[in-house]
């Protein structure tokens, strides 16, 4: 472990990172921070809705100002458009900690939104918003994204959940990324709840999952990587072409996050209930702990085509999808793979509340998952406004005491 940074050096590195992210400084990749394997953090991108129409509502700046007045263990930040806000937990160790803190986040943000005439909601994509009506949040990083990506910046008004898992070392982060990437489509399937897109029924359980593919650095970590130096060399080569300037230019489904010492799973639709978010994060954490206990072992099959096919099936069919195991080439129902994982992980987990997380995931998968619930609402005659209202009411409801 390197010696701790003094305040001046830490400030210099933070400034270099900020300038790189905003496009106003040279490309910068921070050193990988040491961390504890298996710690986790959860980020949720939330919808801000008009409480009367349930359309997206550009009130995130007002809500963020109210949240600034709260003393709390979690953080809140703007997102790329003004109808979005992001919340992120502190470092967590268990399902119980995650569930408790996410409930505190939910209740606090809900109260702040109420003060400005808004509601908040989970969900991966708003059912009827129009991308061209969205406003870029007034922050240089987001203005730079709009200059770089054009209309894609506003089109990216979609809402995801990111899970950070402590990797220990830089080289181990690259290895854990490779393993967790193989199972990332399972998390797309489990979290899928964006059945509509721009006012139309999409035919997908997760329409959100298709949006990120338009960005030039989307996809997955190259299979040939075997060390942090491989990643650093790759970054420097792309930076030399002017393709990337910071780690945030990588829109991979699973990517290293060096300044936190984590790997980051980025594929999930924001769940409709905070308890779902806690349970899914714990599933990812337990997988990483299992991979960490197999030092030196790497996936044998890095086929991008196979990954893309698994990803497509998960986004289209949700928990009813099939998944081809890259290691065995056997096609299995997603729900069967997840149940097998949870049973196996349950036997080795030291999280005293992992059984609760398993029960939540089992309940989540019933009747087509979250996507199935929303589709039944549409089939029963509910309109797009009703769909947004129902999703918001589910998210804003106080979580049951047993979660």
C-alpha positions as CSV (number, residue, x, y, z in Angstrom):
1,X,0.0,0.0,0.0
2,X,1.3,3.4,-0.9
3,X,1.8,6.1,1.7
4,X,-1.2,8.3,2.4
5,X,-1.4,11.5,0.4
6,X,-1.0,14.8,2.1
7,X,-3.8,17.4,1.7
8,X,-2.0,19.4,-1.0
9,X,-1.3,16.3,-3.1
10,X,-4.8,15.0,-2.7
11,X,-6.3,18.3,-3.8
12,X,-3.9,18.4,-6.8
13,X,-5.0,15.0,-8.0
14,X,-8.7,15.8,-7.4
15,X,-8.3,18.9,-9.5
16,X,-6.5,17.0,-12.3
17,X,-9.4,14.5,-12.3
18,X,-12.1,17.2,-12.4
19,X,-10.4,19.0,-15.3
20,X,-10.0,15.8,-17.3
21,X,-13.7,14.9,-16.7
22,X,-14.8,18.4,-17.8
23,X,-12.6,18.3,-20.9
24,X,-10.6,21.4,-19.7
25,X,-7.4,19.5,-18.8
26,X,-5.2,16.7,-20.1
27,X,-6.3,13.1,-19.9
28,X,-5.9,11.8,-16.4
29,X,-6.2,8.3,-14.9
30,X,-5.7,8.2,-11.1
31,X,-3.8,5.5,-9.4
32,X,-5.9,2.6,-8.1
33,X,-6.8,3.2,-4.4
34,X,-6.4,0.2,-2.1
35,X,-9.6,-1.1,-0.7
36,X,-11.2,-3.9,1.3
37,X,-12.5,-6.8,-0.9
38,X,-16.3,-7.1,-0.7
39,X,-17.2,-3.7,0.7
40,X,-19.9,-2.1,-1.4
41,X,-21.6,1.1,-2.3
42,X,-24.9,1.7,-4.2
43,X,-25.7,4.6,-6.5
44,X,-29.3,5.2,-7.7
45,X,-30.4,7.6,-10.4
46,X,-33.9,8.8,-9.5
47,X,-36.7,10.3,-11.6
48,X,-38.1,13.7,-10.5
49,X,-41.7,13.8,-11.5
50,X,-44.5,16.4,-11.5
51,X,-46.9,15.3,-8.8
52,X,-49.9,16.1,-10.9
53,X,-49.0,14.8,-14.4
54,X,-46.2,12.4,-13.5
55,X,-44.2,13.7,-16.4
56,X,-40.5,14.4,-15.8
57,X,-40.1,17.7,-13.9
58,X,-36.9,19.8,-14.0
59,X,-36.9,20.3,-10.2
60,X,-33.7,18.4,-9.3
61,X,-31.7,21.6,-8.6
62,X,-34.3,22.7,-6.0
63,X,-34.4,19.2,-4.4
64,X,-30.6,19.1,-4.3
65,X,-30.5,22.5,-2.5
66,X,-32.9,21.2,0.2
67,X,-30.8,18.0,0.6
68,X,-27.7,20.2,1.1
69,X,-29.2,21.2,4.5
70,X,-29.3,17.6,5.7
71,X,-26.5,16.0,7.8
72,X,-26.4,12.4,6.5
73,X,-24.0,9.5,5.8
74,X,-24.9,9.3,2.1
75,X,-24.4,11.9,-0.7
76,X,-26.5,13.5,-3.4
77,X,-25.4,14.9,-6.8
78,X,-26.9,16.2,-10.0
79,X,-27.2,14.1,-13.1
80,X,-27.0,15.1,-16.8
81,X,-30.5,16.6,-17.1
82,X,-32.5,18.5,-14.5
83,X,-35.2,15.9,-14.1
84,X,-32.7,13.4,-12.6
85,X,-30.8,13.2,-9.4
86,X,-28.3,10.7,-8.0
87,X,-27.9,9.4,-4.5
88,X,-25.0,7.3,-3.3
89,X,-24.6,5.3,-0.1
90,X,-21.7,5.3,2.2
91,X,-19.5,2.2,2.3
92,X,-21.6,-0.9,3.3
93,X,-20.9,-4.4,4.5
94,X,-24.2,-6.2,4.5
95,X,-27.8,-6.4,3.3
96,X,-29.0,-5.0,6.6
97,X,-26.8,-1.9,6.3
98,X,-27.8,-1.4,2.7
99,X,-31.5,-1.8,3.3
100,X,-31.5,0.6,6.3
101,X,-29.6,3.3,4.5
102,X,-31.6,3.1,1.3
103,X,-34.8,3.5,3.2
104,X,-33.3,6.6,4.9
105,X,-32.4,7.9,1.4
106,X,-35.9,7.1,0.1
107,X,-37.7,8.9,2.9
108,X,-35.4,11.9,2.9
109,X,-35.5,12.5,-0.8
110,X,-39.3,12.0,-0.9
111,X,-39.8,14.7,1.7
112,X,-37.5,17.1,-0.1
113,X,-39.3,16.5,-3.4
114,X,-42.7,17.1,-1.8
115,X,-41.5,20.5,-0.7
116,X,-41.1,21.6,-4.4
117,X,-44.3,19.9,-5.7
118,X,-42.5,16.8,-7.0
119,X,-42.5,13.1,-6.6
120,X,-39.5,10.7,-7.0
121,X,-39.5,7.3,-8.6
122,X,-37.3,4.3,-9.5
123,X,-37.5,2.8,-12.9
124,X,-35.0,2.6,-15.8
125,X,-36.8,4.9,-18.2
126,X,-39.7,7.3,-17.9
127,X,-42.6,5.9,-20.0
128,X,-43.6,8.9,-22.0
129,X,-41.0,11.7,-21.6
130,X,-39.5,13.2,-24.8
131,X,-35.7,13.5,-24.9
132,X,-35.8,16.9,-26.8
133,X,-37.7,18.5,-23.9
134,X,-35.0,17.8,-21.3
135,X,-32.6,20.4,-20.0
136,X,-28.9,19.9,-19.4
137,X,-28.0,20.4,-15.8
138,X,-25.9,23.6,-15.5
139,X,-22.5,22.0,-14.8
140,X,-19.5,22.2,-17.0
141,X,-19.0,18.4,-17.2
142,X,-22.6,18.0,-18.6
143,X,-22.2,20.9,-21.1
144,X,-19.0,19.2,-22.3
145,X,-21.0,15.9,-22.7
146,X,-23.6,17.8,-24.8
147,X,-20.9,19.3,-27.0
148,X,-19.2,15.9,-27.4
149,X,-22.3,13.7,-27.9
150,X,-24.9,16.0,-29.2
151,X,-28.5,14.8,-28.8
152,X,-27.3,11.6,-27.2
153,X,-26.7,13.6,-24.0
154,X,-30.4,14.4,-23.6
155,X,-31.3,10.9,-24.8
156,X,-29.4,9.6,-21.9
157,X,-32.2,10.7,-19.5
158,X,-32.4,7.1,-18.3
159,X,-32.1,5.9,-14.8
160,X,-29.7,3.2,-13.6
161,X,-28.4,1.6,-10.5
162,X,-24.6,1.2,-10.1
163,X,-23.0,-1.1,-7.6
164,X,-19.4,-0.6,-6.4
165,X,-17.6,-3.6,-5.0
166,X,-14.2,-3.2,-3.2
167,X,-11.6,-5.1,-5.2
168,X,-8.5,-4.9,-3.0
169,X,-5.8,-4.2,-5.6
170,X,-5.7,-2.8,-9.1
171,X,-4.8,-6.2,-10.7
172,X,-7.6,-7.9,-8.8
173,X,-10.0,-5.3,-10.0
174,X,-9.3,-6.2,-13.6
175,X,-9.8,-9.9,-12.9
176,X,-13.0,-9.3,-10.9
177,X,-14.3,-7.1,-13.7
178,X,-13.8,-10.0,-16.2
179,X,-15.8,-12.4,-14.0
180,X,-18.6,-10.1,-13.0
181,X,-19.0,-9.1,-16.7
182,X,-20.0,-12.6,-17.6
183,X,-22.9,-12.4,-15.2
184,X,-23.9,-8.8,-15.8
185,X,-26.9,-9.9,-18.1
186,X,-28.4,-11.6,-15.1
187,X,-28.6,-8.3,-13.4
188,X,-30.2,-6.7,-16.4
189,X,-32.9,-9.4,-16.3
190,X,-33.5,-9.0,-12.5
191,X,-33.7,-5.3,-12.6
192,X,-35.6,-4.8,-15.8
193,X,-38.5,-2.4,-15.4
194,X,-38.4,0.0,-18.4
195,X,-41.1,-1.5,-20.6
196,X,-42.0,1.7,-22.4
197,X,-39.9,4.2,-24.3
198,X,-40.8,7.7,-25.5
199,X,-44.5,7.0,-25.1
200,X,-44.5,3.5,-26.8
201,X,-44.6,0.0,-25.5
202,X,-41.0,-1.1,-26.3
203,X,-41.3,-4.9,-26.6
204,X,-38.4,-5.0,-24.1
205,X,-38.4,-5.5,-20.4
206,X,-35.5,-3.1,-20.2
207,X,-35.6,-0.4,-22.9
208,X,-33.0,1.5,-21.0
209,X,-30.4,-1.1,-21.7
210,X,-30.4,-0.3,-25.4
211,X,-29.6,3.4,-25.0
212,X,-26.0,3.2,-23.7
213,X,-24.9,1.2,-26.8
214,X,-25.0,4.4,-28.8
215,X,-21.9,5.8,-27.0
216,X,-18.5,5.1,-28.6
217,X,-16.9,3.6,-25.5
218,X,-19.8,1.3,-24.5
219,X,-19.4,-2.5,-24.2
220,X,-17.1,-4.5,-22.0
221,X,-13.5,-4.7,-20.8
222,X,-11.3,-6.4,-23.4
223,X,-10.9,-10.1,-22.7
224,X,-7.1,-10.0,-23.1
225,X,-6.5,-7.8,-20.1
226,X,-4.6,-9.5,-17.3
227,X,-3.4,-6.6,-15.2
228,X,-3.9,-3.0,-14.3
229,X,-1.0,-2.1,-16.5
230,X,-2.9,-3.5,-19.4
231,X,-5.7,-1.2,-18.6
232,X,-3.4,1.8,-18.1
233,X,-1.7,1.1,-21.5
234,X,-5.1,0.9,-23.2
235,X,-6.2,4.2,-21.6
236,X,-3.1,6.0,-22.6
237,X,-3.4,4.7,-26.2
238,X,-7.0,5.9,-26.5
239,X,-6.1,9.2,-24.8
240,X,-3.4,9.7,-27.4
241,X,-6.1,9.4,-30.1
242,X,-8.3,11.9,-28.2
243,X,-11.0,9.2,-27.6
244,X,-11.0,9.3,-23.8
245,X,-10.0,11.8,-21.2
246,X,-11.0,10.1,-18.0
247,X,-12.4,6.9,-16.6
248,X,-15.9,8.4,-17.0
249,X,-15.5,8.1,-20.8
250,X,-15.7,4.3,-20.4
251,X,-19.4,3.3,-20.6
252,X,-18.6,-0.4,-20.0
253,X,-21.2,-2.6,-18.3
254,X,-18.6,-3.3,-15.6
255,X,-15.6,-1.0,-15.2
256,X,-12.8,-0.4,-12.7
257,X,-13.2,2.8,-10.6
258,X,-9.6,3.5,-9.5
259,X,-10.3,6.5,-7.3
260,X,-12.6,4.3,-5.1
261,X,-10.7,1.1,-5.3
262,X,-13.7,-0.7,-6.7
263,X,-15.2,-2.3,-9.7
264,X,-18.6,-0.8,-10.8
265,X,-21.5,-2.8,-12.1
266,X,-23.5,-0.4,-14.3
267,X,-26.2,-2.4,-16.1
268,X,-29.2,-2.3,-13.8
269,X,-32.5,-0.3,-14.2
270,X,-33.1,1.6,-11.0
271,X,-35.3,-0.8,-9.0
272,X,-38.8,0.2,-8.1
273,X,-38.2,-0.6,-4.4
274,X,-35.1,0.3,-2.4
275,X,-35.2,-3.2,-0.8
276,X,-34.7,-4.6,-4.4
277,X,-31.6,-2.4,-4.8
278,X,-30.1,-3.6,-1.5
279,X,-30.7,-7.3,-2.4
280,X,-29.3,-7.0,-5.9
281,X,-26.2,-5.2,-4.6
282,X,-25.6,-8.0,-2.1
283,X,-25.9,-10.6,-4.9
284,X,-23.2,-8.8,-6.8
285,X,-21.1,-8.5,-3.7
286,X,-21.3,-12.2,-2.9
287,X,-20.4,-13.2,-6.5
288,X,-17.3,-11.0,-6.2
289,X,-16.3,-12.5,-2.9
290,X,-16.7,-16.0,-4.5
291,X,-14.5,-14.9,-7.4
292,X,-11.9,-13.4,-5.0
293,X,-11.6,-16.8,-3.4
294,X,-10.4,-18.3,-6.7
295,X,-7.1,-16.3,-7.1
296,X,-5.5,-16.4,-10.5
297,X,-8.5,-17.9,-12.3
298,X,-9.8,-16.1,-15.4
299,X,-12.8,-16.6,-17.6
300,X,-12.0,-19.0,-20.5
301,X,-14.4,-17.4,-23.0
302,X,-14.4,-13.7,-23.7
303,X,-16.6,-13.7,-26.8
304,X,-18.2,-10.3,-27.3
305,X,-20.8,-11.8,-29.6
306,X,-21.9,-14.2,-26.9
307,X,-22.0,-11.5,-24.3
308,X,-24.0,-9.2,-26.6
309,X,-26.5,-12.1,-27.2
310,X,-26.9,-12.7,-23.5
311,X,-27.4,-9.0,-22.9
312,X,-30.0,-8.7,-25.6
313,X,-32.0,-11.6,-24.3
314,X,-31.9,-10.3,-20.8
315,X,-33.1,-6.8,-21.8
316,X,-35.9,-8.2,-24.0
317,X,-37.2,-11.0,-21.8
318,X,-36.2,-10.0,-18.3
319,X,-36.4,-12.8,-15.7
320,X,-38.0,-15.1,-18.4
321,X,-34.9,-14.9,-20.5
322,X,-32.3,-17.6,-21.3
323,X,-28.6,-17.2,-20.6
324,X,-25.8,-19.1,-22.3
325,X,-23.0,-19.9,-19.8
326,X,-19.8,-18.7,-21.4
327,X,-17.8,-21.3,-19.5
328,X,-19.9,-24.3,-20.5
329,X,-21.8,-23.1,-23.6
330,X,-25.0,-24.5,-21.9
331,X,-28.2,-22.4,-22.3
332,X,-30.3,-22.1,-19.1
333,X,-33.3,-20.1,-17.9
334,X,-32.1,-16.9,-16.2
335,X,-34.2,-17.7,-13.2
336,X,-32.7,-21.1,-12.8
337,X,-29.1,-19.7,-12.9
338,X,-30.0,-17.0,-10.4
339,X,-31.5,-19.5,-7.9
340,X,-28.5,-21.8,-8.3
341,X,-26.2,-18.8,-7.6
342,X,-28.1,-17.7,-4.6
343,X,-28.2,-21.2,-3.1
344,X,-24.5,-21.7,-3.6
345,X,-23.6,-18.2,-2.3
346,X,-25.9,-18.7,0.7
347,X,-23.8,-21.6,1.8
348,X,-20.7,-19.5,1.9
349,X,-21.9,-16.1,2.8
350,X,-20.9,-14.5,6.1
351,X,-23.6,-11.7,5.8
352,X,-26.1,-12.4,8.6
353,X,-28.9,-11.0,6.5
354,X,-28.1,-12.6,3.1
355,X,-31.1,-15.0,3.6
356,X,-33.3,-11.9,3.6
357,X,-31.7,-10.7,0.4
358,X,-32.3,-14.0,-1.2
359,X,-36.0,-13.9,-0.2
360,X,-36.4,-10.4,-1.7
361,X,-34.8,-11.6,-5.0
362,X,-37.1,-14.6,-5.1
363,X,-40.1,-12.4,-4.6
364,X,-38.9,-10.0,-7.2
365,X,-38.7,-12.8,-9.8
366,X,-42.3,-13.9,-9.4
367,X,-44.8,-13.3,-12.3
368,X,-42.3,-11.8,-14.7
369,X,-40.5,-9.5,-12.3
370,X,-40.9,-5.8,-12.2
371,X,-41.5,-5.6,-15.9
372,X,-44.3,-8.2,-15.6
373,X,-46.0,-6.0,-13.0
374,X,-45.9,-2.9,-15.2
375,X,-47.1,-4.9,-18.3
376,X,-50.1,-6.2,-16.4
377,X,-51.0,-2.7,-15.4
378,X,-50.9,-1.7,-19.1
379,X,-52.9,-4.8,-20.1
380,X,-55.5,-3.8,-17.6
381,X,-56.1,-0.5,-19.3
382,X,-53.7,1.8,-17.5
383,X,-52.2,4.6,-19.5
384,X,-48.7,6.0,-19.6
385,X,-49.4,8.6,-17.0
386,X,-50.8,5.9,-14.7
387,X,-47.8,3.8,-15.3
388,X,-45.5,6.6,-14.1
389,X,-47.8,7.2,-11.1
390,X,-47.8,3.5,-10.1
391,X,-44.0,3.3,-10.3
392,X,-43.7,6.4,-8.2
393,X,-46.2,5.2,-5.6
394,X,-44.3,1.9,-5.3
395,X,-41.0,3.6,-4.8
396,X,-42.3,6.2,-2.3
397,X,-44.2,3.7,-0.1
398,X,-42.4,3.0,3.2
399,X,-40.6,-0.3,3.1
400,X,-41.9,-3.2,5.2
401,X,-40.3,-3.7,8.5
402,X,-39.0,-7.2,7.6
403,X,-36.9,-6.0,4.6
